[in-house]
Amino acid sequence: MRRSLFVLLSAFLMFAPGAFGQDVGFAGRETLRGIKHFAVIIAIGDGAKNAGVSESLIRTDVELKLRSLGIRVMSAEEADKVLGRPHLLITVLAVKQDSRCSCGLKSALTTHYGYTVGTSFYQDAFLAVPQDDPDVPVSIETWGLLMTGIAEKAKVVADIRADVSRMVDTFANNYLAENPK
């Protein structure tokens, strides 16, 4: 079961449209216009935690980068009180795969991780279709980026951090293009 899951994830990693960190085609950077500040939410899956990725490590990387560019970051509690409840969600998921290589006279066990990193910006919106309570906003993704990769156990944390960094750079460039200082 785990092997088939890894094969499926590996196929997804190779052929997914966002496999190379491309904008996933939402409304675009224009949806970031006028946003003065936002919260950063970090979601780390169990597989990524087991690989050594922690919420505090990713949060520090992301918030430090944003603040160094002059972008104001709020707490989640503060963002809940702001119109639109804007927040940047960083998601890291990983799946571990151990395999045995029978190379030459020795047999070696190698560990790799397939991982996906998502960066999504969410804002509240009101749906145009009838619903139970039309005055209740719905949080929707208005900007997003997805990257996938495979890394050896010894490099997985560094590779994930590098991918998160590249994605936050792309987000910050889009954000600052719409909100120049």
Sequence and secondary structure as in RCSB ss.txt:
>XXXX:A:sequence
MRRSLFVLLSAFLMFAPGAFGQDVGFAGRETLRGIKHFAVIIAIGDGAKNAGVSESLIRTDVELKLRSLGIRVMS
AEEADKVLGRPHLLITVLAVKQDSRCSCGLKSALTTHYGYTVGTSFYQDAFLAVPQDDPDVPVSIETWGLLMTGI
AEKAKVVADIRADVSRMVDTFANNYLAENPK
>XXXX:A:secstr
 HHHHHHHHHHHHHH TTTEEEE  SS GGGGTT  EEEEEEEE HHHHHHT  HHHHHHHHHHHHHHTT EEE 
HHHHTTSTT  EEEEEEEEEEEEEEEEETTEEEEEEEEEEEEEEEEEEEE  SS  S TTS EEEEEEEEEEEEE
EEGGGHHHHHHHHHHHHHHHHHHHHHHHS  
